Amino acid sequence: MKTIEDIFNIIKKTINLKDDFIEYEIRLSNGTFERDHLINIYNIRKGIAIRQENHKRTEQIKHLLNGLENYSEKFLKVADISNNNYFAMFYLSQDWNRVIGYLENDINDGTGI
């Protein structure tokens, strides 16, 4: 299994986190999440974001859904990364080798995940 540092580096490369992003907390899921279930949940959340005219969140969810729909495996893992100004939820392949999709936000912008 990969170390937390390995997983953080995979995430960091995927979203181009700044090199000075050093004060953070990362939590890894113990279990797995079913891809089809996540697709259903995020289709509902996309509809809510559209009704609320939250264009930024709508685009993030569309991008996440695209990754989930193109992922061929049944299960995913989840990692959360946060610091004082940032929070993100990353869906990774079951073997922790690649990011399938993610949602992120600046904690101060009030949009929430």
N, C-alpha and C positions, 0 to 999 in steps of 0.2 A: 504494500500500500504506500501511497505517496505521503510525504510529510506535509504538515500545514504550510511550511515554507514553499514546498514544491507547488502546492495548489494555489497559494497566493501568487506565485510567479506566473502560473498559467493564466490566472485572472488578470494580473497586472499587464501582461502582454496583450491580452484580448481587448482590453478597454483603454490601453495606453495611460495607465495611472502615472502621475508624475513621480519622478524618482524621490522627491521629498515627501512622498506619502508614506511616512514611517510610523506615525503614532496611530495605530489602528487595533481593532479587536476583530478576530475572525472566529466564526463558529461553524462547525461542520455538522451536517445531519448524521444521525446514527442510522437512520433507516433510508428507505428509498421512496420515491414518489412516482406514481404511475403517469406516464406520458398522456394517455387519453383523458384521464381525469383532469390533469393540468390544462389541457387544451379546452375542455369544457368550462372550467373555472375562468380562464382568461378571456374566453369569448364573451362571457357574461360581464366581466370587468371592463372589457373594451366597449361594450354597449353602454355601460354606466358612464365611462369617460366621455364617450361621444355625446350622450345626453347632457352632461355637465359642461360640454364644450371645453374640455381639458385636452387641448390638442397635443401638448407635449406627452402626457400620459398615454393618449391614444396611439401615438406613433411608437412609443416604447413597447406597448403591449402588442401592436402589430408586428414589430420586429421579433419580440419574444415568441409569438405564435408561429411565425415563419420558421424559427429555429426548432421549435417543438415539432411542428408538422414534418420537417425534413429529417428529424432524428429517427432512425430506424429501430432503435431498441425500445423495449417496453418500460424500463425504469430509469430514473435519474436520481442524482444526489443533489443536495442543496448546500450552499455555503453563504453565510451572511458576513458582510464586512461593514464595519462602522468606525467612525471617529466622531469628534465633536460636531463636525459640519456635514457629514456624509453618511448615507446608509445605502446599501445595495444588497440585493438578493440574486445570487447566481445559480443557475441550473447547469449542472455538469453531467457529463456522461457517467454511467454507473461505475466505470473504472477510474474516474477522476482525471481523465486525460485531456478533456477539452470542454470549453464552455459552449453550451447549447443556446443559451439565451440569458438575459438578465433584465432586472428593473433597478433603476437607481434614482436617487434624488438628493438634493441639498436639503438637509434637515430644516434649514431656515426658510425654505420656500413654501412650506405648509401644504404641499400636495400629497405627501404620504405615499406609501407603496400600497 
